[in-house]
């Protein structure tokens, strides 16, 4: 059995293997359990292994690469057009093989364990941030039913809620005050947990030379720098900065035909969390542009006057993403515009 390309449809317990030879003819089609997958791949001579990007894909990619195989990961949206007939595990594995046989196919970079650690920090912190916002909104909503109104800012909730609970002139009952104290304690706990993950992200930033190199870009701090390192690594999977910006969904969506170019808003594809961080970082730079007279600030003010603030923010986020690619892929140091 001469398998040159092996596609694996990943799952929790049962995996589907589909292998072809150098001519593309199927020579292997097998269902296998999770406990026997490593041994089955180990018995196959070193070949090219392709999987879809899904839960556990990076783990299996590292394990198979350690065996000497050449491992690649494809985004699911690039595999879907090659699924024949109805969807099942066997057809999915065959579709992965068909997609991987295309010479122009693009692949996902395999994350290391360190990258996944940083990515886990960001995802847990993002979850805690959403929980805190939900907690604050629930506190404000419940108090409004008793005629107590607090401003929308989280700082106002932290400052005014203890005084509201101690005020005996409002309509809050003893039971409501007890429940509000529980919610206030949970809010304080969320603040402590978020601060802890902020410290972990700063420590990861200080221990990474790549992350510190990215911090020199205006609008990029430890949060953005570590998130980029965790998601893109060295960014060598992208041919240029525009591909990297397109991967983040910061390029215009187009629907062109017959030589007529039709461009719309940004595509918003790819990593939404990283795109959100870049846009927030760019917005802070745009807000301070009027206080500076350097080349970048003048460019921001020109775009802002011509197209508006939001377009200037997204355009700057696109520019920051391209600059990040140059520093990562080419190993260059940041040179601020004169």
Number of C-alpha atoms within 10 A of each C-alpha: 10 13 21 18 22 28 29 25 24 22 15 9 10 15 19 22 22 25 25 20 16 10 7 14 10 16 14 15 16 11 15 14 14 14 10 11 18 14 10 12 17 13 8 14 14 17 18 19 24 24 26 25 19 14 11 12 22 23 14 17 21 16 14 19 15 11 13 13 20 15 22 22 22 21 16 13 10 16 21 14 11 16 18 12 7 8 11 12 18 18 18 25 26 26 23 27 25 16 21 25 12 9 7 8 12 16 18 15 19 21 20 14 13 12 19 15 14 20 20 13 20 23 14 14 20 15 12 17 16 12 15 20 14 13 18 19 16 13 20 18 14 14 19 12 11 13 11 15 16 19 10 11 11 15 9 11 20 15 11 13 19 13 10 19 17 11 11 11 7 12 13 20 12 11 9 15 14 13 13 20 15 12 16 19 12 15 22 14 13 18 14 12 16 19 13 13 17 17 12 15 21 15 12 18 24 14 10 13 10 20 24 17 18 26 20 15 18 14 21 25 19 19 20 24 25 28 23 28 22 23 18 19 19 20 21 15 16 20 11 14 20 18 17 25 24 21 18 23 21 27 22 14 16 13 10 10 8 5 6 8 9 11 12 10 12 15 15 17 15 15 13 12 14 19 24 15 20 27 21 18 21 23 20 14 20 22 13 10 17 12 9 10 11 12 11 18 18 14 15 22 19 13 18 17 11 11 11 12 17 14 15 22 24 20 19 25 26 25 16 23 24 18 20 26 26 20 19 21 17 12 12 13 14 15 10 11 8 6
